[in-house]
Amino acid sequence: MKVVIMAGGRGTRIASVNADVPKPMIRICGKPILEHQIECLRRQGLTDIIISTGYLSHVIEEHFRDGSGFGVHIDYLREDEPLGTAGALFYLRERVREDFLLINGDIIFDVDIARFTEAHARHARKGGLATVFTHPNGHPYDSGIILADTEGMVTKWLTKEDPRTWYRNRTNAGLHMLSSRLLERTPFQGNGPIKLDLDRDILKPLISRGELFVYDSPEYVKDMGTPDRYRAVERDLESGLVAGKNLSARQRAVFLDRDGTINEYVGFLTDVGEMRLLPGAAEAIRRINESGYLAIVVTNQPVIARGEVTEEDLDEIHAKMETLLGMEGAYVDDILYCPHHPDKGFAGERPEYKVECECRKPKAGLLLRAAEKYNVDLKSSWMVGDGPADMLAGLAAGCRVVGIGRRSAEGVPVPVPVCDSLGEAVDRILGESR
């Protein structure tokens, strides 16, 4: 597979770090950003690379030359005039005949490209021409948000300027799998290149045709947009967090119950207006994010089976939770829920969900599903919740457990450590992980 890296950016917001080189050549932990990218690609067998250059292009070309010194082969596309984030793709029409990976040149990442490729292949069988890598981040309030259905097909793309109320924290990470058929579309069929914006002019028009999909992953991808983010990425590289988040490596997770653990317990939560975070919950989850553990919500939601809430209603409740967490710099990597409830006799109940299942806690189905999806080592992971069903589910999955409040240990046949809040539980987890 060919890899195309868009490295023409100037990086005005991060000029205080180094204004004398193009943004992708800013050094972090002793190497240019581009070199970190190429090393990640080479480790996974991706060695056929095209770099699109613009501002101070000679700095990039003199450093990498033909790529042989870095174990890859590099060709260049030079923009004599700025062509935006996609105009240079015009020159690929005769050079790329298969699907290719397109990368923003100003991001540090370490992701399992094989998983990304497999997802794109599934989407292509459904008519997809592009798959955008999305992930949660700690600043969704100033990021574009991409909304997708359960099959990964994009339904809406919100820019930073678009009005929004509650939203899922899923943002464009700057990695894209594209079909070469896109290069046959109108923007690239003129007599020469024109200035184009990748998101606005190429990707967003695919939404109405059902041709744009997402691959959502908790793996590490961050841009160097500001000096603060630069320093944060530097710390993450030095600590090993960047490489450790690649899903080819075994992951550790903190599985979190929802009601009474993250948000206030109000019985069966059916009204989005009643979703309120518990004091300190966002800070605790932010610390999980920074530690390298995945933060995965696993929650029983019998309100679906009882007919009291639709899937759309529940999605709005979860969107509000993610929005509130994001406002405080925290995020969850995934939300898995059980919609079933075996007891019958409720007005408006949905018969298809009135079944005995393997995902309803105290069974371990939700945790096992997450473990398969994210390559989680359950023995190195934790379950945190406020009820005995949470503790039993964690134990059944082979996790360590910590309860919140005395009720969490009731009837559990083994001793359970109990804390007063999620913050205290995270203190315990991180303290024992050192």
matplotlib code that plots the C-alpha trace (Angstrom):
import matplotlib.pyplot as plt

x = [0.0, 1.2, 1.3, 0.9, 2.0, 0.8, 3.8, 3.3, 2.2, 3.9, 2.7, 2.0, 0.4, 3.5, 6.1, 7.4, 8.9, 10.8, 9.9, 12.8, 11.6, 8.2, 5.9, 6.4, 10.2, 9.9, 11.9, 10.3, 12.4, 15.3, 13.6, 11.4, 7.7, 8.0, 10.7, 8.5, 5.8, 8.0, 9.4, 5.9, 5.0, 8.2, 7.7, 4.5, 5.9, 4.7, 7.7, 6.4, 5.9, 5.0, 5.6, 3.8, 5.9, 5.4, 6.8, 10.6, 10.3, 14.1, 14.5, 12.4, 14.0, 17.5, 16.8, 15.2, 16.4, 15.2, 14.4, 16.9, 18.7, 15.4, 14.5, 11.8, 11.4, 10.3, 9.0, 8.1, 5.3, 6.3, 3.7, 5.1, 2.0, -0.1, -2.8, -4.6, -4.8, -5.9, -4.9, -1.7, -3.6, -4.1, -0.6, -1.5, -3.9, -1.3, 0.8, -1.8, -3.9, -5.1, -6.4, -3.9, -3.2, -3.3, -1.6, -1.4, 2.3, 2.0, 0.7, 2.4, 0.7, 1.2, -1.7, -2.2, -2.5, -3.6, -6.8, -7.4, -7.0, -9.4, -12.0, -11.6, -12.0, -15.3, -16.5, -15.5, -17.7, -20.6, -19.7, -17.3, -14.7, -13.0, -12.5, -11.6, -9.7, -11.7, -10.9, -11.9, -9.8, -9.5, -10.7, -13.7, -15.3, -12.8, -12.6, -14.6, -17.0, -17.9, -21.1, -21.7, -24.3, -23.7, -22.2, -19.6, -21.3, -20.9, -24.2, -22.9, -19.7, -19.8, -17.1, -15.9, -18.2, -21.4, -24.0, -24.1, -25.7, -24.7, -22.3, -20.3, -16.6, -15.4, -13.0, -11.0, -7.5, -5.7, -5.4, -7.4, -7.8, -8.9, -9.9, -8.0, -11.4, -11.7, -9.0, -11.3, -13.8, -14.4, -12.0, -9.1, -10.1, -9.1, -6.0, -4.1, -4.3, -6.5, -6.5, -8.7, -9.6, -9.6, -12.5, -14.8, -14.2, -13.4, -14.7, -17.8, -19.5, -19.3, -21.7, -24.8, -23.8, -23.2, -19.5, -17.8, -17.1, -15.2, -12.8, -12.9, -10.0, -8.5, -5.0, -2.6, -2.9, -2.1, -1.3, 1.3, -1.1, 0.1, 3.2, 1.2, 0.2, 3.7, 5.0, 2.2, 3.2, 6.8, 6.0, 3.9, 6.7, 9.2, 7.0, 6.2, 2.5, 2.5, 3.8, 1.8, -1.5, -1.0, -3.7, -1.2, 0.0, -2.0, -4.0, -5.1, -8.6, -10.6, -14.2, -16.6, -20.2, -22.3, -25.1, -23.8, -20.2, -19.8, -23.2, -25.7, -27.9, -31.5, -33.0, -33.7, -32.3, -34.7, -34.5, -31.3, -31.9, -31.2, -27.7, -25.4, -21.8, -20.8, -18.3, -14.8, -15.8, -14.3, -11.0, -10.8, -11.5, -9.0, -6.4, -7.3, -6.8, -3.4, -2.3, -2.5, -5.5, -8.5, -11.6, -14.5, -18.1, -20.1, -23.6, -26.9, -29.7, -32.9, -34.9, -34.5, -36.2, -38.8, -39.7, -38.9, -36.1, -35.2, -31.7, -31.8, -32.7, -29.9, -27.4, -28.4, -27.9, -24.5, -23.7, -24.4, -22.2, -19.3, -19.9, -19.7, -16.6, -15.0, -15.5, -13.2, -10.6, -11.7, -13.1, -14.2, -12.8, -16.0, -19.5, -20.9, -24.4, -26.8, -30.3, -31.9, -34.2, -35.6, -38.6, -41.8, -45.0, -44.1, -46.3, -44.6, -41.9, -40.0, -40.3, -37.1, -35.1, -37.0, -34.4, -31.7, -28.4, -24.7, -24.1, -26.2, -24.1, -23.3, -22.4, -19.1, -20.3, -19.7, -16.2, -15.3, -16.6, -14.4, -11.4, -11.8, -12.3, -9.4, -6.9, -7.4, -5.5, -8.3, -6.0, -4.3, -7.6, -10.1, -13.9, -15.2, -18.9, -21.4, -23.2, -22.5, -23.4, -20.4, -18.1, -19.4, -19.0, -15.5, -14.6, -16.2, -14.1, -10.9, -10.4, -9.5, -12.4, -13.0, -16.4, -17.8, -19.9, -20.7, -23.6, -21.1, -19.7, -23.0, -23.3, -20.0, -18.3, -14.8, -13.4, -14.0, -12.0, -14.5, -13.9, -16.2, -15.8, -14.5, -11.6, -10.6, -11.0, -8.7, -6.1, -6.1, -5.8, -3.0, -1.2, -1.2, -0.1, 3.2]
y = [0.0, 3.5, 6.1, 9.8, 12.3, 15.9, 17.9, 21.3, 23.1, 26.1, 25.7, 29.3, 28.4, 26.5, 28.9, 29.6, 26.0, 26.4, 28.9, 28.0, 24.6, 23.4, 22.1, 18.4, 18.9, 20.3, 18.0, 16.2, 13.9, 14.4, 13.6, 15.4, 14.6, 13.1, 10.8, 9.5, 8.9, 7.1, 4.8, 3.8, 3.0, 1.1, -1.1, -2.2, -2.9, 0.3, 1.5, 3.1, 6.7, 9.9, 13.2, 16.3, 19.3, 23.0, 25.5, 25.1, 21.9, 21.6, 21.1, 17.9, 16.6, 17.2, 15.3, 12.2, 12.2, 9.0, 7.4, 4.6, 5.8, 5.3, 1.9, 3.2, 4.6, 8.2, 10.2, 13.8, 16.1, 19.7, 22.5, 25.6, 27.4, 26.5, 24.0, 23.6, 20.2, 18.3, 20.1, 18.2, 14.9, 16.0, 14.7, 11.2, 10.4, 8.5, 7.4, 5.6, 2.8, 1.3, 2.4, 4.4, 5.8, 9.6, 11.2, 14.7, 15.5, 17.3, 14.5, 11.9, 8.6, 4.9, 2.8, -0.7, 0.0, -3.6, -3.1, 0.3, -1.4, -4.2, -1.7, 0.2, -3.0, -3.8, -0.3, -0.6, -3.6, -1.4, 1.3, 3.3, 5.4, 6.8, 5.8, 8.5, 7.5, 9.0, 9.0, 10.8, 13.7, 16.0, 19.1, 18.1, 21.6, 23.1, 20.1, 19.0, 16.2, 13.3, 11.4, 7.9, 5.2, 1.7, 0.5, 3.3, 5.3, 9.0, 10.9, 14.3, 16.3, 19.3, 21.9, 23.9, 26.7, 24.7, 24.9, 21.9, 20.9, 17.4, 15.4, 12.2, 12.9, 11.5, 13.7, 13.5, 12.4, 13.2, 9.6, 8.5, 5.5, 6.6, 4.8, 5.7, 6.2, 9.5, 10.8, 10.2, 12.7, 16.2, 18.2, 16.3, 16.2, 19.6, 20.6, 21.4, 21.4, 23.7, 24.7, 22.2, 21.5, 17.8, 17.9, 20.5, 19.7, 16.0, 14.1, 15.9, 15.6, 11.8, 11.9, 12.4, 9.5, 7.1, 6.8, 8.1, 5.9, 6.0, 3.7, 4.6, 3.7, 4.7, 4.5, 7.5, 10.3, 13.9, 17.0, 19.6, 22.5, 24.5, 24.7, 23.1, 20.1, 19.8, 19.4, 16.9, 14.8, 14.9, 13.6, 10.8, 9.7, 9.7, 7.7, 5.0, 5.9, 6.5, 3.1, 1.4, 2.5, 0.7, -2.1, -4.7, -4.4, -5.8, -3.1, -2.4, -1.0, 0.5, -0.7, 1.8, 1.4, 4.5, 5.4, 6.1, 5.8, 8.6, 10.3, 10.9, 7.9, 8.8, 5.3, 4.5, 7.5, 8.2, 12.0, 13.6, 16.5, 14.2, 13.3, 15.1, 14.1, 13.3, 15.7, 14.7, 12.1, 14.0, 14.6, 10.9, 9.8, 12.3, 10.7, 7.3, 8.8, 10.1, 6.8, 4.8, 2.7, 2.6, 4.1, 1.9, 2.3, -1.0, -0.4, -2.3, -0.3, -2.2, 0.9, -0.1, -3.4, -1.8, 0.6, 3.7, 4.9, 4.4, 3.8, 7.4, 8.7, 6.7, 8.0, 11.6, 10.8, 9.4, 12.3, 14.7, 12.6, 12.8, 16.5, 17.2, 15.1, 16.8, 20.2, 19.1, 17.5, 13.9, 11.2, 7.6, 5.3, 3.4, 2.8, -0.7, -1.3, -4.2, -3.4, -6.6, -7.2, -10.7, -9.8, -9.2, -7.3, -3.6, -1.4, -0.6, -3.3, -4.5, -8.3, -8.7, -7.5, -9.6, -12.4, -14.0, -12.7, -13.0, -9.2, -8.2, -7.7, -9.7, -11.7, -10.7, -10.4, -6.6, -6.9, -9.8, -8.0, -5.0, -7.3, -8.8, -5.4, -3.7, -6.5, -6.0, -8.1, -8.6, -9.8, -6.4, -4.5, -3.3, -3.0, -0.1, 0.3, 1.0, -2.4, -6.0, -6.9, -4.7, -6.6, -10.0, -9.1, -7.9, -11.1, -13.3, -11.6, -12.1, -8.5, -6.9, -4.9, -1.9, -0.8, 2.6, 2.6, -0.3, -1.6, -2.6, -5.4, -6.8, -10.5, -10.7, -14.0, -12.5, -9.4, -6.2, -3.0, -0.2, 3.5, 6.6, 7.9, 7.3, 9.6, 7.4, 4.3, 5.7, 6.6, 3.0, 1.6, 3.9, 3.4, -0.3, 0.0, 1.8]
z = [0.0, -0.9, 1.9, 1.1, 3.7, 3.4, 4.7, 3.2, 6.4, 7.8, 11.4, 12.4, 15.8, 16.9, 15.4, 18.9, 19.0, 15.8, 13.0, 10.8, 9.5, 8.1, 10.8, 10.0, 10.6, 14.1, 16.3, 19.2, 21.4, 19.0, 15.7, 13.3, 13.4, 9.9, 11.1, 13.9, 11.3, 8.9, 11.6, 12.7, 9.0, 8.4, 11.4, 9.9, 6.4, 4.8, 2.9, -0.3, 0.6, -1.2, 0.6, -0.6, 0.3, 0.2, 2.6, 2.9, 0.9, 0.5, 4.3, 4.1, 0.8, 2.1, 5.3, 3.9, 0.3, -1.3, 2.0, 1.8, 4.9, 6.8, 5.4, 3.0, -0.6, -0.8, -3.8, -3.6, -4.8, -4.5, -4.4, -6.0, -5.0, -1.9, -2.9, 0.4, 2.2, -0.9, -4.1, -4.5, -4.8, -8.5, -9.2, -7.9, -10.7, -12.7, -9.8, -7.5, -8.8, -5.5, -2.1, -0.2, 3.2, 3.5, 6.6, 7.9, 8.3, 11.6, 13.9, 16.1, 15.9, 16.6, 15.3, 14.1, 10.3, 9.6, 11.7, 9.9, 6.5, 7.4, 8.5, 5.2, 3.2, 5.0, 4.3, 0.6, 0.3, 1.3, -1.2, 0.8, -0.9, 2.2, 5.8, 8.3, 11.5, 14.4, 18.1, 21.4, 22.6, 25.6, 23.7, 21.6, 22.2, 19.8, 17.4, 14.4, 15.4, 13.1, 13.7, 12.3, 12.5, 14.0, 10.7, 10.7, 7.9, 8.5, 8.9, 9.9, 10.2, 12.5, 12.2, 15.2, 14.2, 13.7, 16.5, 18.8, 22.0, 23.1, 21.0, 21.0, 21.4, 18.1, 16.1, 12.9, 13.8, 10.5, 9.1, 6.1, 3.9, 0.4, -2.8, -5.9, -7.5, -5.7, -8.0, -10.9, -9.4, -10.8, -8.5, -10.0, -13.6, -14.8, -16.7, -13.6, -9.8, -7.9, -4.3, -2.4, 1.2, 2.0, 4.5, 2.8, -0.9, -0.9, 2.1, 3.2, -0.3, 0.1, 3.1, 1.1, -1.2, 1.7, 0.7, 3.8, 6.8, 10.0, 11.8, 15.5, 17.7, 21.1, 19.7, 20.1, 17.5, 18.4, 16.5, 17.5, 17.0, 20.1, 22.3, 25.1, 23.0, 21.8, 25.3, 26.2, 23.2, 24.2, 27.6, 26.1, 23.8, 26.6, 28.9, 26.2, 26.2, 22.5, 21.5, 24.2, 22.9, 19.5, 19.5, 18.4, 22.0, 24.9, 26.6, 30.1, 30.8, 33.6, 33.0, 34.5, 35.5, 34.6, 37.0, 40.5, 39.3, 36.7, 36.9, 39.7, 40.4, 39.8, 39.4, 35.8, 33.9, 31.0, 30.7, 29.3, 31.6, 34.6, 33.3, 35.7, 36.4, 40.0, 41.5, 40.6, 38.1, 35.1, 36.8, 37.7, 34.2, 32.9, 35.1, 33.6, 30.1, 31.1, 32.6, 29.5, 30.7, 28.4, 30.0, 28.9, 30.1, 30.6, 31.7, 32.0, 30.3, 30.8, 30.0, 26.3, 26.9, 29.1, 26.3, 28.4, 26.2, 22.5, 21.2, 20.0, 23.4, 25.0, 22.5, 23.4, 27.1, 26.4, 24.1, 27.0, 29.3, 26.8, 26.2, 30.0, 30.3, 27.4, 28.9, 31.7, 29.4, 29.9, 27.6, 27.5, 24.8, 24.3, 25.8, 25.7, 27.0, 27.5, 26.3, 27.7, 30.6, 31.1, 33.3, 31.5, 32.2, 31.5, 29.5, 26.1, 26.6, 23.5, 23.2, 21.2, 24.3, 26.9, 26.9, 29.0, 27.6, 28.2, 28.3, 31.3, 34.4, 36.6, 33.5, 31.9, 28.3, 27.9, 29.3, 27.1, 24.1, 24.9, 25.5, 22.0, 20.4, 21.9, 22.7, 26.5, 29.0, 31.5, 34.3, 34.2, 34.1, 36.7, 37.1, 39.0, 40.0, 42.8, 42.8, 43.4, 39.8, 38.7, 41.0, 40.0, 36.3, 36.8, 38.7, 36.1, 33.4, 35.4, 36.3, 39.6, 41.2, 43.4, 44.6, 45.3, 48.4, 50.8, 48.7, 46.0, 48.1, 49.3, 48.5, 46.7, 47.8, 48.0, 49.8, 47.7, 48.3, 48.7, 48.1, 48.6, 45.1, 41.6, 42.4, 45.3, 43.2, 40.6, 43.3, 44.3, 40.8, 39.8, 43.1, 42.7, 39.0, 39.8]

ax = plt.figure().add_subplot(projection="3d")
ax.plot(x, y, z, "-o")
ax.set_aspect("equal")
plt.show()
